[in-house]
Amino acid sequence: MASRSFWKGYLKLSLVTCAVTMAPATTESERVRFHTLNRKTGHRVESRYVDAITGRPVDPEDEARGYQRGEGDYVVIEDEDLAAVALDSARTIDIQTFVPKNSIGWVWYDTPHYLAPADQVGEEAFSVIREAMTASGTVGIARLVLYRRERAVLLDPRDRGIVLWTLRFGDEVREGPKPVKSREEDGKTLAMVKRLIDTRTKPWDPAMLTDPVQGNLQDLIAAKEKAGRPAAKRKKGEAPAATNVIDIMDALRKSVAAETGKKKTRP
């Protein structure tokens, strides 16, 4: 099922502009979620804001944003104040820079979104921008107010659309570990590892990313609904014994033999 757009605005490149919509590329709606209940009554528990000094509940209409500038001293910020300082990037994705497609490391990528033309009028301009990036092997960099902050975003042409990635801020990315020094390996050892990799290589399938825990939770919930009692506990698999591998070639031979045997016995 296609996701619904949650943002509408404009895609702009110099004097070329078109109306676009944006929708999340991922979802967590299928994840099993729990509510907090009152064990005695079985009723849901609600969260409410209370005054930190008086302890009394605060009505929603009395809630306000506050910026702390000192101990017990806050500046109240109204919706009108935020609107007054809104940036042009709140509704316009203005592509200012292009970079080679593979020049940005994966660690900078944050959240993906699907970008699409909002109407038939904008399809031509949208397609021209997308095809030009594809032909030049580049991705676009722009700024956009999203999730209450102005963010750098990357526009990646994919198939007949554009994927918009929010990029992480500079202070969110940590320096990676020091690279492991390369060591000269025996040609036979390298060949054995490649053979082991070959036995486990298969075409990509999204089914590889299923979450078995979610399935177990759904089975548990179904069992409790049906019988009114917890489902039988699953036996935990035995953890592999910790061993120190002394002869890597011997371990590789055994691994390849086991994997090759598995392939032969598969229907």
Stockholm file with secondary structure:
# STOCKHOLM 1.0

chainA/1-267         MASRSFWKGYLKLSLVTCAVTMAPATTESERVRFHTLNRKTGHRVESRYVDAITGRPVDPEDEARGYQRGEGDYVVIEDEDLAAVALDSARTIDIQTFVPKNSIGWVWYDTPHYLAPADQVGEEAFSVIREAMTASGTVGIARLVLYRRERAVLLDPRDRGIVLWTLRFGDEVREGPKPVKSREEDGKTLAMVKRLIDTRTKPWDPAMLTDPVQGNLQDLIAAKEKAGRPAAKRKKGEAPAATNVIDIMDALRKSVAAETGKKKTRP
#=GR chainA/1-267 SS CCCCCCEEEEEEETTEEEEEEEEESCCCTTSCCCCCBCTTTCCBCCCCCBCTTTCCBCCGGGCCEEEEEETTEEEEECHHHHHHTCCGGGTEEECCEEEETTCSCGGGEEEEEEEEESSGGGHHHHHHHHHHHHHHTEEEEEEEEETTEEEEEEEEEETTEEEEEEECCGGGCCCCCCCCCCCCCCHHHHHHHHHHHHHTCCCCCGGGGCCHHHHHHHHHHHHHHHHSSCCCCCCCCCCCCCCCCSCHHHHHHHHHHHHHHHHHHCC
#=GC SS_cons         CCCCCCEEEEEEETTEEEEEEEEESCCCTTSCCCCCBCTTTCCBCCCCCBCTTTCCBCCGGGCCEEEEEETTEEEEECHHHHHHTCCGGGTEEECCEEEETTCSCGGGEEEEEEEEESSGGGHHHHHHHHHHHHHHTEEEEEEEEETTEEEEEEEEEETTEEEEEEECCGGGCCCCCCCCCCCCCCHHHHHHHHHHHHHTCCCCCGGGGCCHHHHHHHHHHHHHHHHSSCCCCCCCCCCCCCCCCSCHHHHHHHHHHHHHHHHHHCC
//
